[in-house]
Amino acid sequence: MKMTSIFPIAAVSAVALLTLLPGQGAAQQKSLKEQLVGTWTFVSTTGKLQDGSPTWGANPKGLLIFTDNGRYSSTIVRADVPKFAAKNRLQGTPDENTAAVHGGISTFGTYTVNEANKTFTVNFEGSTYPNNTGTEQTRPFTITGDELKVINPASSAGGQTELIYKRAK
């Protein structure tokens, strides 16, 4: 007498049934915070200077880092800031210092994510723009694939801006 096991058929049927159950895909979806964690490279912004030129010039550079334990760091710099003639940042001329201050922003601190509102709130522990230090700011954001779009409601250069980042590889 030949015995046939029904185990392989039952196992395949159970797997097929689980893939059809509603909500299973959602259980595997990452939270917004999990999606936000990582390193992002600065791509562009809608920010403009008074003369209409881009806030960060052509080919700006920057990093935005979110850790899984609630820390963040952000730096954006213009690519065209001239080097200091003295080769010492403490000996810059007034013009060199102005160009350096206008040419970059760096902040760090902590952050929290509000999943329902699709926002994150940064608590500025330090900033190269001293008015940020000790304050907090809530920013709406979206993540599509490897692109992060952030609305900064109160840019240090004035007004609201949208910033675009790509996930660093």
C-alpha positions, 0 to 999 in steps of 0.5 A: 500500500502506497502512503502519500503525505498531505503535509506538503500540500497543507503547508503550501495551502497555508502559505497561500492563505496567509498571503491573501489575508487582509492586513498582512502587507500592512504588518510588514510596512515600516513606520515613518520613523523607521523609514526616516532613520538613516543618512540623507544627502541634500539635493535641492531646496525651493529657498531663494535669496532676495535677488532670486538666486537659490539659497544654497547656490549651484551644487550645494552639499549636505547631509541629514542624519536620523538615528534610531535612538532619536538623535539627528544632525543636519548640515548644508553648505554652498559649494562656492564659499571662498577659502580663507586667505589666512588658512585659519578660520579664526583669522577670516576677514569680514567678507570671508566671515560673512560668506562663510556664515551665509554659505552654511547651516548646521544643526543637531539635537533630538527628534520625534516623529508624529506618525498620524500627522506625518511630521517630525519635530526637531529640538535644536541643541545647537546650531550655527544659527544661534537663534535656533539653539534651544528651540524646536520646530515641527516639519511635515515630510514625505518619503517616496522610495529613496527621496525625502521631502521636508517642509521647513516652515521657518527657514533661517534664511527666511520664509518657508522652504521645501528641501529634497534629500536622497537616501545615501547609499 
